Amino acid sequence: MTPRVIVIGGGIAGLAAAHRLTELATEKSQSIDVRLLEASPRLGGAIGSERVGDFLVEAGPDSFISEKPWALKLCQRIGLAPRLVSTQSAYQKIYIVHDGKLVALPEGFFLLAPTRLWPFIQTPLFSWAGKLRMARELFLPRGEPTGDESLGAFVRRRFGDEALERVAQPLVGGIYASDPDRLSLSATIPRFKEMERDKRSVIYAMWAAQRERTKKAATGSGARWSLFVTLAGGMQELVDQLAERLPNGSVELNRAATGLKRNSDGTWSVAVGSAEIIDADAVIIATPAFRAGALLGAIDANGAAELKAITYASTATVSLAYRRKDFPQAPNSFGFVVPAIERRKIMACTFSSLKYPGRAPDDCILLRAFVGGSLQAELFEQNDADMEHTVRGELASLLGVSAAPLFSRIWRHPNSMPQYHVGHDARVSRIEGALKPFPTLALAGSAYHGVGISDCVRTGEAAAEKVFAHLLPTS
Ligand SMILES: Cc1cc2nc3c(=O)[nH]c(=O)nc-3n(C[C@H](O)[C@H](O)[C@H](O)COP(=O)(O)OP(=O)(O)OC[C@H]3O[C@@H](n4cnc5c(N)ncnc54)[C@H](O)[C@@H]3O)c2cc1C
């Protein structure tokens, strides 16, 4: 009998899972019957790209990180290597809004800490007291190992308030659309905790890492890609290419899984809509955690409750296209982030057509602002006209652009950003513990081990490998 696997959810995690299952079957000369159920009329979940004339607009993610290898490797395996595009290094500066003005993040400042002295000394972003406090990090002893620590507590403890409020909150908190005082350091950027543990000073550890990178670059073994990469036709290319490689008829759109039951013979029954039941030998749930929790209610009540306890924030992206001449001073960077202490109504703005080539005609600039998140949930609730008006008001004040845009696009991502609050890793361990008795049931997606595309690919592929190894063990 050909084993039957149902993948629930057609975002990047579900697609990566379904693809890996078919890839493994080919590698091992086995046959497998994969069905991917997607509740909405389209694949991709948070990912979506739209061509508007000569512009390319991203609905959600505009890139993925190349340091985490899973998405990059997947692109290479499915023939997308020639489509990969690095960022435009000429524009790689990032600005921070400070007292209502854009101030460049000093060169060598990496998420939380400075690695280059002179740009750090010169920047108007921090007061002298703030700079001295950050520099003191070099001499601070290791912190006492207490349980999970929030990002906010860690940055305050090692670098002081200014580093948190002016850089770490908008840069790191912004990635998670989250409050840094609730974000778990070990679930989000564990590297910094490890740096303190291994080298005592984070700045010192970053210098050592920087030296290593420079050495590698000098020997030609440095990174081939920029830190963030995208695809020439937008992130949707990844979705389309994965779907293309799945067996004909295996993707079912507008098909929401509404229930899951374990049968006495160890197989599974998935309810679809209100009446249909599909049986399977294994199930991969690649939906947001709250949906996975609803599906798992009849399997393990504790695991289901833990899944539902992972909260989510909502964000919207507002893309606006302008003529270059509409700006008193043409933007020259990847964009800017907005600290919460500035009390503005956008979280960040990417200059999309400067960050990547091929996003707008040469005489135009495509911008993308982010609205909402857990710190400004009420702004997500605005209607489209008000949201565009709000964003244009902020851009007029910060960039001096008051012309009407050539076009605008708003995409809403309700409950799209899982909040990795303090205790997240322990919660995920409990969820995984609850599923241990069921080797033919696996979870995948952004809720567990990283929100980025590459982490989602990793969880999807790991889920596929887990159930495949159980269904078709190699002797
Ligand atoms: C605005 C925004 C910008 C981002 N930018 C970046 C970036 O630049 N780089 C990066 O790496 N990451 C970025 N991220 C994060 C990343 O895009 C997401 O974490 C990732 O795409 C989530 O993938 P997923 O498959 O886990 O979930 P989703 O994309 O949410 O997919 C889940 C799918 O499951 C379906 N589903 C739900 N319930 C059911 C059901 N009962 N039955 C069947 N199907 C169901 C949904 O319809 C959906 O299609 C961004 C996220 C957002 C929202």
PDBQT file of the ligand as one rigid body, heavy atoms in Angstrom, charges set to zero:
ROOT
HETATM    1  C1  LIG A 501       4.411  41.271   6.687  1.00  0.00    +0.000 C 
HETATM    2  C2  LIG A 501       5.409  40.173   6.895  1.00  0.00    +0.000 A 
HETATM    3  C3  LIG A 501       6.716  40.335   6.476  1.00  0.00    +0.000 A 
HETATM    4  C4  LIG A 501       7.643  39.314   6.675  1.00  0.00    +0.000 A 
HETATM    5  N1  LIG A 501       8.908  39.481   6.202  1.00  0.00    +0.000 NA
HETATM    6  C5  LIG A 501       9.777  38.446   6.236  1.00  0.00    +0.000 A 
HETATM    7  C6  LIG A 501      11.027  38.515   5.547  1.00  0.00    +0.000 A 
HETATM    8  O1  LIG A 501      11.339  39.503   4.884  1.00  0.00    +0.000 OA
HETATM    9  N2  LIG A 501      11.845  37.428   5.631  1.00  0.00    +0.000 N 
HETATM   10  C7  LIG A 501      11.506  36.292   6.305  1.00  0.00    +0.000 A 
HETATM   11  O2  LIG A 501      12.293  35.340   6.336  1.00  0.00    +0.000 OA
HETATM   12  N3  LIG A 501      10.307  36.187   6.939  1.00  0.00    +0.000 NA
HETATM   13  C8  LIG A 501       9.441  37.224   6.911  1.00  0.00    +0.000 A 
HETATM   14  N4  LIG A 501       8.207  37.115   7.500  1.00  0.00    +0.000 N 
HETATM   15  C9  LIG A 501       7.871  35.881   8.211  1.00  0.00    +0.000 C 
HETATM   16  C10 LIG A 501       7.497  34.747   7.253  1.00  0.00    +0.000 C 
HETATM   17  O3  LIG A 501       6.980  35.266   6.069  1.00  0.00    +0.000 OA
HETATM   18  C11 LIG A 501       6.439  33.851   7.874  1.00  0.00    +0.000 C 
HETATM   19  O4  LIG A 501       6.810  33.495   9.189  1.00  0.00    +0.000 OA
HETATM   20  C12 LIG A 501       6.259  32.577   7.054  1.00  0.00    +0.000 C 
HETATM   21  O5  LIG A 501       5.947  32.893   5.699  1.00  0.00    +0.000 OA
HETATM   22  C13 LIG A 501       5.178  31.719   7.692  1.00  0.00    +0.000 C 
HETATM   23  O6  LIG A 501       5.021  30.541   6.939  1.00  0.00    +0.000 OA
HETATM   24  P1  LIG A 501       4.097  29.348   7.462  1.00  0.00    +0.000 P 
HETATM   25  O7  LIG A 501       4.007  28.360   6.378  1.00  0.00    +0.000 OA
HETATM   26  O8  LIG A 501       4.540  28.926   8.803  1.00  0.00    +0.000 OA
HETATM   27  O9  LIG A 501       2.667  30.034   7.743  1.00  0.00    +0.000 OA
HETATM   28  P2  LIG A 501       1.655  30.798   6.803  1.00  0.00    +0.000 P 
HETATM   29  O10 LIG A 501       2.350  31.542   5.736  1.00  0.00    +0.000 OA
HETATM   30  O11 LIG A 501       0.764  31.546   7.728  1.00  0.00    +0.000 OA
HETATM   31  O12 LIG A 501       0.835  29.624   6.109  1.00  0.00    +0.000 OA
HETATM   32  C14 LIG A 501      -0.111  28.863   6.808  1.00  0.00    +0.000 C 
HETATM   33  C15 LIG A 501      -1.157  28.408   5.795  1.00  0.00    +0.000 C 
HETATM   34  O13 LIG A 501      -2.070  27.531   6.443  1.00  0.00    +0.000 OA
HETATM   35  C16 LIG A 501      -3.359  27.778   5.919  1.00  0.00    +0.000 C 
HETATM   36  N5  LIG A 501      -4.329  27.253   6.872  1.00  0.00    +0.000 N 
HETATM   37  C17 LIG A 501      -4.661  27.749   8.085  1.00  0.00    +0.000 A 
HETATM   38  N6  LIG A 501      -5.599  26.965   8.672  1.00  0.00    +0.000 NA
HETATM   39  C18 LIG A 501      -5.841  25.955   7.810  1.00  0.00    +0.000 A 
HETATM   40  C19 LIG A 501      -6.697  24.816   7.851  1.00  0.00    +0.000 A 
HETATM   41  N7  LIG A 501      -7.492  24.575   8.900  1.00  0.00    +0.000 N 
HETATM   42  N8  LIG A 501      -6.704  23.964   6.788  1.00  0.00    +0.000 NA
HETATM   43  C20 LIG A 501      -5.912  24.190   5.706  1.00  0.00    +0.000 A 
HETATM   44  N9  LIG A 501      -5.096  25.268   5.623  1.00  0.00    +0.000 NA
HETATM   45  C21 LIG A 501      -5.051  26.121   6.660  1.00  0.00    +0.000 A 
HETATM   46  C22 LIG A 501      -3.384  29.287   5.754  1.00  0.00    +0.000 C 
HETATM   47  O14 LIG A 501      -4.408  29.689   4.868  1.00  0.00    +0.000 OA
HETATM   48  C23 LIG A 501      -1.987  29.562   5.245  1.00  0.00    +0.000 C 
HETATM   49  O15 LIG A 501      -1.926  29.540   3.833  1.00  0.00    +0.000 OA
HETATM   50  C24 LIG A 501       7.250  38.124   7.320  1.00  0.00    +0.000 A 
HETATM   51  C25 LIG A 501       5.937  37.954   7.760  1.00  0.00    +0.000 A 
HETATM   52  C26 LIG A 501       5.011  38.961   7.540  1.00  0.00    +0.000 A 
HETATM   53  C27 LIG A 501       3.590  38.756   7.969  1.00  0.00    +0.000 C 
ENDROOT
TORSDOF 0
